[in-house]
């Protein structure tokens, strides 16, 4: 049985850890509120932009071609994986890494390259996959600007347009649902689909084709709007990832604080038992000595 001094040291150490986890929970809660507000504001614009451009592309003539719309082969993929820069957020990074691994196994016959956004994804796939690029530190501060998303989007667009052998680009990120729930999303980013796919469009509205009047030539319209769509989707993915990360870290730190409290209670009870046993032993020794005299 551990002595009294060792137990007291252990209790002090656990209390210090509990203070750290409580502080990290409070920081994550503050960051989560800001990130959640930005996600809620960005979702309607991103969804509506995807819907409108999908309908515009579907109404374009078949002889119209654009590098971001033209369907290519099915042999070479680029994965844009959005993970966190730090740990201590439960299974957040693990679920994203598993999704990327499952996608790689399901497409074992394809040539797959990886563009890592986040330190955890970069470190994991550095020895396991072919990383063609990395962006570290975008989500570590708990907020990301549109200019930082532009840097990633321009890199992806440049790789897709300049490399004609690159067939598809996929985006893997965590979509924020609630503090306790984050959904892993694997969606095709490029080439952009020519059909509108939105969750909010019901059957009656989808059956009615909207009629758009092109005031400018389609080539000029799509050359401006299609890159902006890619930029918006990547920016939304970064915002969703930040909110999901903060929610997962808040949940993990809350659980860690509760576990630390339970461990402190258990160690305190054990310490009291050891102290009581020591006191009882001393009393017995005194009584025995007095009886011997």
Buried (B, 14 or more C-beta within 10 A) or exposed (E): EEEBEEBBEBBEEBBEBBEBBBEBBEBBBEBBEBBBEBBEEBBEEBBEBBBBBBBBBEBBEEEBEBBBBEEBEEEBBBBBBBBBBEEBBBEBBBBBBEBBBEBBEEBEEBEBBBBBBBBBBBBBBEEEBEBBBBBBEBBBEBBBEBEBBBBBBBBBBEBBBEEEEBBBBBBBBBBBEEBEEBEBBBEEBBBBBBEBEBEEBEEEEBEEEEEEEEEEEBEEBBEEBBBEBBBBBBBBBBBBBBBBBBBBBBBBBBEBBEBBBEBBEEBEEBBEEBEEEEEEEEEEEEEEEEEEE
